[in-house]
Amino acid sequence: MKAKITLHIYAKTTKANAAGQLPIYIRLTVDGQRFEFSSKKFIEKSKWSPELSKMKGSSEEARTLNNYLDLMKSKVFDVQMELIHKNEELSLENFKSRILGTHQRERMIIPIYQNHNDKIEDLIGNGYAYGTLERFKISLKHLQEFIQWKYNVSDISITKIDYAFVTEFEFYLRSIKKCNNNTAVKYVRNFRKIIKICLDNDWLDKNPCSRYEGKMKEVERDFLTEEELNRIYNKRFSSERLTLVKDIFIFSCYTGLAYIDVKGLKKDHIGIGIDGQKWIFKNRQKTDTKSKIPLLPIAEELILKYANHPKCLNEDSILPILTNQKMNAYLKEVGDLCDISKEITFHMARHTFATSVTLTNGVPVETVSKMLGHKNIQTTQHYAKILDKKVSEDMMILREKFNSCNQKTKSS
């Protein structure tokens, strides 16, 4: 970053105009390399002071010209400060392009990322969910902190982003931010979307993420067994708060709706299905895909229980749901009081619907996928893999039965 920079202002005697005036030039020298450019001002030779590099005297003409030359010197100094701030090389070429105005305005990654997030925020409920915005906001925050940590600057030109930048960002997420594999990969993928915007706008010639192959690890999604689910359903609490939390959780276990969809469930989302029974007809907020869910008796029972609750009447909602944070905090109490060792979260209800309520009871995976509003059936098939354990347990019971029968046959 260090460079020897000198600036010299002089009247060029070899280029006098028709009136005999000399053009005033500015000579910039960077590490021995020179660049001269005109100040676009002229002066009579007798009025110029080569020693002081300015016009002699204190007349109005001298003050005006000398102030102008000071501004020219300041311009060169401003360029130097800009290059230092942006961590760019103090090269003659960088000075020259900025002074002459041939330097294309650099596009920085943070404003591009922020503009992307602002557009998502404007489209919440119109193709984007709030959760998506939150993930991109967190990803942007991590990127800003990474740039400061790695380069000691607040922003970086998109032309400076290469494959090494991408891999270092992932390393930072894993090591400094302590993100697990899937979280780190998701944040880098969010960043990759911003790079795609740059590529689509022809701001970048090469994709720095093209060789990035971050892979998600399959996560075992916890769920409640049928016995655990019944234990919670049959539990009676003296606290109205815990009773409410239990009821809403059970409702989600028998409908498969995520927290945000239960919260947004209105009376007009309940209609009559093809079988003449009550169904839920609602687009998932996360993916905007349609969910059509026949109401099971327990879910219908809970809707009737809270039909006249003041909050439901005032807000036209189906259930008086609390914040997600409070729901998860109180569900830990519910789990403890029901002697369930698993850490119960509200989203576990959705996994329980997919496994213990539907797939375990013979509902085809295609039907479950449709009710859950999954875009890809492979997402639903993950739950079927979990149930391989149950297949193994069931077959073990069957083996024991066969063994018992064989022993009886032999003894007879």
C-alpha positions, -999 to +999 in steps of 0.1 A: +000+000+000+029+024+006+039+045-024+060+076-029+038+103-042+048+138-053+029+167-069+044+196-088+026+225-105+044+244-132+040+268-162+050+249-193+073+272-213+073+249-244+036+253-250+028+290-250-004+301-267-008+328-294-009+355-268+023+343-253+007+329-221+020+296-206-004+267-198-003+256-161+003+219-158+002+195-128+027+167-126+019+137-105+047+112-097+039+078-082+069+056-074+089+072-102+061+071-128+049+104-141+016+117-153+010+153-164-024+169-170-035+204-178-051+227-152-068+244-182-055+277-170-029+301-186-006+327-171+020+353-183+055+341-176+064+371-156+035+366-132+044+330-124+066+319-094+084+286-102+097+284-066+062+287-050+043+270-079+017+297-079+009+332-093+028+361-077+011+388-057-022+392-038-044+406-065-079+393-071-066+375-102-038+359-082-062+348-054-087+333-078-060+313-098-042+301-067-074+290-050-082+270-082-048+254-081-053+245-045-085+228-054-067+208-081-042+196-055-071+187-032-086+166-059-054+145-062-053+142-024-090+131-023-082+104-049-054+092-027-077+090+004-104+071-017-078+045-028-066+040+007-101+037+021-111+012-005-079-008+001-069-003-036-034+000-049-019+035-050-008+031-086-004+058-113-031+041-134-056+043-106-048+080-100-050+087-137-083+070-144-100+089-115-085+123-123-094+121-160-129+107-152-123+075-172-127+054-141-160+036-141-179+040-109-172+009-088-201-012-078-199-023-042-214-055-028-232-041+003-255-016-015-264-043-041-272-067-013-292-041+006-312-032-025-321-068-030-333-071+006-353-038+003-371-053-028-379-085-008-393-064+020-416-046-004-429-080-017-437-096+017-469-114+012-466-112-025-443-141-034-420-137-004-423-146+033-410-127+063-387-156+072-370-153+038-363-116+044-349-124+079-325-150+064-312-125+039-309-098+065-288-120+087-267-132+058-260-095+048-250-087+084-226-117+085-211-105+051-205-070+064-188-083+095-167-107+074-155-079+051-145-058+081-128-088+098-109-099+067-101-067+049-106-040+076-129-020+053-167-015+054-174-026+018-157-041-012-160-038-050-177-067-067-147-070-090-125-079-060-147-109-051-132-142-063-134-179-053-110-173-024-134-146-010-163-171-011-144-199+006-130-175+032-166-163+039-177-198+045-147-204+068-156-173+087-192-184+092-181-218+105-151-207+126-159-172+139-197-173+138-199-210+149-225-218+123-232-254+117-228-269+082-263-264+069-265-228+083-232-218+068-241-233+034-275-215+034-258-181+040-233-187+012-261-197-011-279-164-002-247-145-011-245-165-043-279-152-053-265-116-050-236-126-072-261-139-098-278-105-098-244-090-107-238-115-134-273-110-149-267-073-151-233-078-168-215-062-139-192-092-135-175-112-163-168-142-142-188-161-115-167-164-083-192-189-069-190-213-099-168-238-081-185-235-047-201-269-039-214-265-003-235-295+005-263-297+030-262-325+055-294-345+060-308-337+094-329-361+115-361-342+122-375-350+157-412-358+161-435-371+188-445-407+188-482-416+189-479-424+226-462-391+234-488-372+213-516-388+232-499-381+265-499-344+258-534-344+244-548-361+275-528-340+300-549-315+320-532-283+332-543-260+359-527-231+340-549-215+312-517-204+295-503-239+292-537-253+282-539-228+254-503-236+242-510-273+244-543-269+223-526-249+196-497-273+194-521-303+192-540-285+164-508-281+144-500-318+150-533-328+134-532-303+105-495-301+097-496-262+096-464-243+105-466-215+131-469-187+106-497-205+088-516-212+121-512-175+130-526-164+097-555-189+096-588-171+092-624-183+092-627-180+054-598-206+051-622-232+063-645-246+036-663-278+025-641-302+006-648-328-021-661-353+005-686-328+020-665-325+052-647-294+065-612-287+050-585-261+054-577-243+021-547-221+025-515-211+007-483-217+027-467-184+035-432-198+032-436-212-004-469-198-015-480-234-025-515-245-018-524-267+012-557-286+012-561-304+045-592-323+056-600-314+092-595-344+116-619-346+145-594-333+171-585-302+150-622-295+144-629-299+182-602-272+190-616-248+164-650-250+181-634-246+216-620-212+207-647-200+183-659-174+208-625-164+223-623-125+223-591-125+203-605-148+176-637-127+174-617-094+171-591-106+147-612-131+126-587-157+136-592-194+142-570-197+173-557-171+198-520-179+191-491-164+211-458-153+196-436-181+183-410-173+210-436-176+238-451-208+223-417-225+222-408-213+257-441-227+271-439-259+251-407-268+271-429-266+303-455-288+286-429-314+277-415-314+312-450-318+328-457-346+304-424-364+311-412-361+276-374-359+273-374-345+238-370-307+234-405-298+220-407-269+196-437-257+177-423-268+144-421-304+158-459-305+154-455-303+116-430-332+117-454-352+140-483-347+115-461-361+087-449-391+107-470-403+136-504-389+124-503-397+087-475-418+073-475-442+103-512-447+098-509-457+062-515-423+044-496-424+012-465-401+010-480-383-021-511-374-001-490-362+029-469-341+005-499-324-009-513-316+025-480-302+038-477-280+007-443-293-003-431-283-037-410-314-041-421-349-029-385-356-020-389-333+010-418-354+022-399-387+015-374-377+042-401-384+068-407-418+052-370-426+058-374-418+094-401-443+096-377-471+085-370-474+122-406-482+129-406-508+100-376-524+117-393-524+151-426-538+136-407-565+118-389-574+150-422-580+167-433-601+137-401-622+139-407-629+176-443-640+167-429-664+141-403-677+165-429-683+191-451-701+167-422-723+155-413-732+191-449-742+198-450-764+166-418-781+176-429-788+211-462-803+199 
